[in-house]
Amino acid sequence: MENKNQKISTRNMRINNPVILKIYDFLLASYGPQGWWPLIELHETGGTNPTKTGSIRGYHPGDYTYPQTEIQQFEMICGALLTQNTGWPQVEKALLNLKYLNVLSPKKIISLDSETLKEAIKPAGYYNQKAERLKTLAVWFSNLKGRNLTREELLSLKGVGPETADSILLYAFKQPSFVVDAYTRRIVTNLGLKGEKAKYDEIKALFEENLPKDLSLYQEYHALLVEHAKRYYKKNGNFAECPLLELARN
């Protein structure tokens, strides 16, 4: 377990945009460790909820040892796919349905009939598409057998785009690969750090080139940006109230 309140070392790093680290320090001081990725097992056995905007339980602030089992790893992969175009509370319902059916494992997802799978994940939306893609991920994960994983391999899978691939790498496989979601894009655009037409990989590089390549830092930063955006970057909201604007100007 690592204490992320300690000072982050940037020794031997060439930092082109120091505001990136300043934003992280501000967000961590404001909201504290977020403990992503939430897990159903912790939801049921006393995991916490560090904020008002997260799921009921299932987070593990300050503990970066998860996933600790292949089943937890597979659950995170499922969650990364299911959260496409929907919010986490809906994903949580879908995962709980799979848990109650006792099918939250690659082997059981593969053998589960498609209609039952679709009904179970219905709360997460796009269930026809997502059911097919969950089966694809289950087959892929079953064949992985501990070999090294690349981002390119994930991106070759049907239904896995850059955000999903980076989420799987960062949380399920503990590889420092920065996740860029719609919230992150809104924030960096509003702060003038990137233009509205910036590509995914340009925003990803903005963070990765100005931060130490640190797993827990990447996990916390992504989660903190989401928490901050839920407070200040609601769709069609007034982004001018964001307290990071002053930081970005200095």
C-alpha positions, 0 to 999 in steps of 0.5 A: 500500500502506498501513501499518495499524500507524499510528495511525488518525485519528478527527479530526472524528468523534463517537465514541459507543463508543470500545471499538470502536476499542480492540478493533481496536487490540488485535486488530491488535496480537495477530494482525497484518494478515490480508491478506483476501480470499485469491485462487487466483492468489496461492495458486499464486504465493507468497501467504502465510498469516498465521495457522494458521487460514486457507487454505494460501496466497493472502492478501496482508497489508499490500497493499490493492490487490486485486482488481487485475483483473476476473477477481480481482474475479469470483473474490471475488464467487464466493467470497463466495457459495460461503462461505455456510454453509461454511468457507473451506477448502471454498470454496478447493477449489471455486474451485481446481476452477473454476480447473483447469477454466479456467472462473473467469470470468463468460462461462465460468460462464454457458456452463458446463453446470450439472452440471459446475458443480455437480460443481466446487463440490460441496466448498462444499456446497448445490451445486444452489442455489449453481450456479444463483446463481453463474450469476445473479451471472455474468450480473449481473457481465457486465452491470455494465459499470463503472457504480456499484454499490449495496448495494440492487442486490446485495440484490435478487439471488437468494441475496445476503443482507446478509453476502454483499452487504457482503463483495462491496462491501468486498472485490471493489468496495473500498467501505467497508461493514462485514461482519457474520458469525456470528463478529462476532455472537457477539463483540459479544453476549458483550461486551454491545455488542448483545443476542442479538436485534440485527438485522444492520444494528444490529450493522453500524451499531455498527461503522460509526458508531464507526470512520473510513470507511476501506476497509483498516480495515474489511477488516482489522477483519472479518478480525481478528474472524474470526481471534479468534473461531476461537480464542475463540468456537468453537460451544458453547465457553467465551466467558468466556475471551475477552481482549476482555471486560476491554477492554469493561468498562473 
